């Protein structure tokens, strides 16, 4: 099969930052589906892995990355029970396995959902990683519920990015929260409002920006940009008994004690935790993706696709990574094969 | 009225570490109750405040500390609606107000509960601070529920202390968790088992101790001893998607990033947050104390009183603090006036 990968971690402008190559079509075993891929998406994790996975060595075989795909089930492993050949599926995948930058991929059925029926391949392909991340934060890590939390406030730092775009919608439409999102350019501000944000503030001078909008404190904060950079602002803005969550990791130690007097909680979210540790509740990702597909088909949630590139090739992936690395991507970028 | 307090932060062995004095009986206003106190308890926060509140200066008036009391409502403020004169009450109080080491105290009705009817004054007096702390951790910070969490595992570091003693019971009896508590002496091990712990392990070599009992990971960890000291062990032992909570604060920065790959959550709990920030849901402490009183009266929870001293005096408070500072107190210590 055709695939795109890399043998060395190179700057994206280098000729071999991505290479086209041929490799064997994988064979599904046990709970795996073999999926013929029709569209994929790219996420910041893609370029982080590309920049670091082969930094000090040259790999013998090219590494295939990519975590987001839509396609058709072409074969199934012996223990598969959730899907059959011919099913249209979408998924974000598993960090420890081959990625979706290829014609075919095998994938554990427990982290796969049915593709939304009303969305195009490319619009569906951009959903899984971001929707799983935002859903897991709000419902699994923070354990929020409409019943308990309706009417409370949430600040979403990085509202116009991929995870931000879907987090705004889940917070607003499923939890009834008042959503304050950060964005700084006219087009990203407009996008956040389109996604459902009640208020959009500039991330510069964040504390004053939020307070000028009438929020002394906010009940919840999601950080999709930089935990270290925003730590002091978040500690200042979070309401007593509030909850902060982040997906970014922290390069430097954090003064967690700043959250003590307010009895604040903090959650990390990594969408790969379930598949990486093969947790007992791994199948939750199957259920989440199905629920998200239903919510998209019912029009409760709207798609977050902003731009589509065409073709599975090193050149197209270089374009996609270049754009993503700029840090200015609004919503999501898809690649249709 | 008679009261005990201090003007300087002195070692407990010093003559003036506590002093007896007379002061005006306070007058209740607004939501306050005037309570005639019959029994109190002491908690580690008491000696921490005594050791630090007047470290670099001599106070003009003695500071009255103490957060746990049982007594009778003798007068009420104009907005009181939850209690009437003559009611028997118990409460932990407010860090920013006069404490319970006195004959009388005014206290906001929203943080007061009805005294358990089946427990003695001294057995009731030791409950509020520890029960509020443990309850808020499990139900408000971590948002655990019998429905979602029954059968999961919890490690309680410092099981035989005041908060540990009630946390073991709440985790076991209200949430159906499997409780692993730490304790190291024969009498503290026996006490943890009496409180309901399924397994008791030594805090030394904690990771191996827990694993030797058959738990590779635990779903939840409560730290009542030292967040910095146990950080690495907790990061190792916590299950992917697990939740850690602590009441101790951290003197040094913590490598929060150690919890990232596992998508772990961390909560601080400070029982004073609600009263200190006058949160909208401050009345929850009233509801929690009433529920705990019912659970004690129904025999679902058992008392945690281990020892009683007698009389309101500087000498008795010195004895109580000396014992608490040893770090070896099992269960709780009361003082009956």
Interface residues (C-beta under 8 A of the other chain):
Chain A: X136 X140 X141 X142 X143 X240 X241 X249 X250 X251 X253 X254 X255 X256 X257 X259 X260 X261 X262 X263 X264 X265 X266 X267 X268 X269 X270 X273 X274 X276 X277 X279 X281
Chain B: X136 X140 X141 X142 X143 X240 X241 X249 X250 X251 X253 X254 X255 X256 X257 X259 X260 X261 X262 X263 X264 X265 X266 X267 X268 X269 X270 X273 X274 X276 X277 X279 X281
